[in-house]
Amino acid sequence: AKTLAEGLRGFCHNRARQRVRLEVLFQDLGVLQEQAASLDADFRVLNQLPDKSTSFLVQWIMEEALRGMQAYIQLGFELELYADVEAEAVLWYLDCVLSIRLQLLSSLENQRLELEHLRRKSEQAARAKGKEERKSSGATAATGVAAKGGGKKKKVRDKRGKAGGRKELQGEEEEEEEEWRPTVRPDDDALAEAQISLSIQRLLARGTHLALTALGRARGHPPPPPPHGSAAWRFFHRFKAFSVLRYPEMLTYTDFQDNHQCWEEEEEEEEGMEGRKECGEAEEGGREEARGQVLEDAKGCFKAVKTLVDHGMRIKSHLKDEQGKAGLRDLARVAVSNSVVLMQAERALMVGETEGEGGKEARRKSRKMKRAKE
């Protein structure tokens, strides 16, 4: 409770101090994750659950950690801490964090249903135990009455008691059937709203990351190195605050390279293709096709934002959240402006490539003319 209270208290500070306090919060959450892992193990033993069953406390604390990681990265953008050459890697990391949050949100909903199922099982076991106790006490009372001699009137009472018992049993069975129906929560709209909000932010981060990747490749040369240190060192420096967390594990620059076609590999491929014109042309065509596919994927991300915003506006109207509707409109404007800028950049690249090909052809003609004069 103290850790969560400190996390909420951090919102009272300015953005720079919030980011510093998040680093302290990650350390506390790392300790809580270790304690939660042991408590989840005890819970599985107590309820006789398999070892691979859901870790309830660990995933709940993991959601708090992911929320802090998202805020930490976004505050870095707001404070303008990242260099231009780092934006691609930072957006890729933000995309990964948001993707894990979306998966975990669905998992937490499944955990709620699983816990509800366990609660029903325990209530059924307690109810069955109560029935057995009532039957045993009723049988004991009937034995005592029979020993004293009850007569016909007592038999009639017994029949009435049996009929009343049947009605009670039917009523209890109906109650059990009602309890086994899926529970409808009043905050289902809030859950859908959270999923839509995270999906929109993930699409914006992914679309911008893909756009930067495609436009960077179109330059034909690797990006400049970071202002201080190597790219791997800068990557670690930006996200070293996450290293104290057990779940999720901190991503490394190697992970970024494995999921991203880095410039060093392209340079090695180009060096291996030197002296072979046909293979070189095929490689160039393949790179252009890959770049075009990345641009199309980026456009698809920005277009999908519009669909999610429309769905989110309907939920906001149902919740009567006018401030939330204004926020969704702002996100839609961001997606539209990004799409427009991306189309303009793509058009400029096509013009530049055409002019470049024309310049090469003009140089070839001038060389031929010089040779003819000679």
URHUNOR-V433373 format. One record per run of one state. SS is the DSSP state (hx for helix, st for strand, lp for the rest). FROM is the first residue (numbers start at 0). LEN is the number of residues. If there is no record, write none. Layout:
SS&FROM&LEN + SS&FROM&LEN
This chain:
lp&0&1 + hx&1&11 + lp&12&2 + hx&14&32 + lp&46&9 + hx&55&23 + lp&78&5 + hx&83&65 + lp&148&3 + hx&151&28 + lp&179&8 + hx&187&31 + lp&218&12 + hx&230&14 + lp&244&8 + hx&252&6 + lp&258&4 + hx&262&10 + lp&272&4 + hx&276&43 + lp&319&2 + hx&321&52 + lp&373&1
